[in-house]
Amino acid sequence: MSHESPCISVCVMSPETGLCLGCGRTISEISDWAVLTPEERAAIMVTLVQRMTDADMKVPPALVRWLEVCC
C-alpha cells in the first residue's frame, strides 16, 4: 500500500531538534506514517516547513517542491 510521504530520502534525525533533516517529521511520525489517516498525514504535512524554520533547520528544496505538488 502506498502512503503519500514527504520523505526525500535524507533520513537523518537531528539530535538537537528530534526532527528529520530531510522531511522535518519526528521519529514517531515517521514510524506511524503508514497507519495515520489521510487527514492526520495532511495535518502534519502543513506544519513541516514552519517547524523546520522554527528550529533553524535548512528546509530542503526537494521537500518544498514535493509539498507544492502533493498539497
C-alpha positions in Angstrom: 0.0 0.0 0.0 1.3 3.4 -0.9 1.1 6.4 1.5 1.9 9.9 0.5 5.0 10.7 2.3 7.2 13.8 2.5 10.3 11.6 2.7 13.0 12.8 0.3 15.5 10.0 1.2 17.6 12.2 3.5 16.8 10.1 6.6 18.9 11.6 9.3 17.5 12.7 12.7 18.7 15.9 14.2 19.8 15.2 17.8 19.1 18.9 18.7 15.6 19.1 17.4 14.4 15.5 17.1 13.3 16.2 13.5 14.4 14.5 10.3 16.8 16.7 8.4 15.1 15.7 5.1 11.4 15.9 5.9 11.0 17.6 9.3 9.0 14.8 10.8 9.6 13.3 14.3 10.7 9.6 14.6 7.2 8.8 15.9 5.5 10.5 12.9 7.8 8.6 10.6 7.2 5.2 12.2 3.4 5.8 12.5 3.0 7.2 9.0 1.5 4.1 7.4 -1.3 3.9 9.9 -2.2 7.5 10.1 -5.3 8.7 8.3 -5.0 10.9 5.3 -6.3 13.8 7.4 -3.6 13.1 10.1 -0.9 13.0 7.5 -2.2 16.2 5.9 -2.2 17.9 9.3 1.5 17.0 9.8 2.5 18.0 6.2 1.2 21.5 6.5 3.5 22.1 9.5 6.8 20.7 8.1 8.3 23.8 6.6 7.3 26.0 9.5 8.6 23.6 12.2 11.9 23.3 10.3 12.2 27.0 10.0 11.3 27.5 13.7 14.1 25.0 14.6 16.6 27.0 12.5 16.9 24.0 10.1 17.5 24.3 6.4 14.4 23.4 4.5 15.5 21.2 1.6 14.3 22.5 -1.8 13.2 18.9 -2.7 10.8 19.0 0.3 9.3 22.3 -0.8 8.8 21.0 -4.3 7.1 17.8 -3.0 4.8 19.8 -0.8 3.9 22.1 -3.7 2.9 19.1 -5.8 1.2 17.0 -3.2 -0.6 19.5 -1.0 
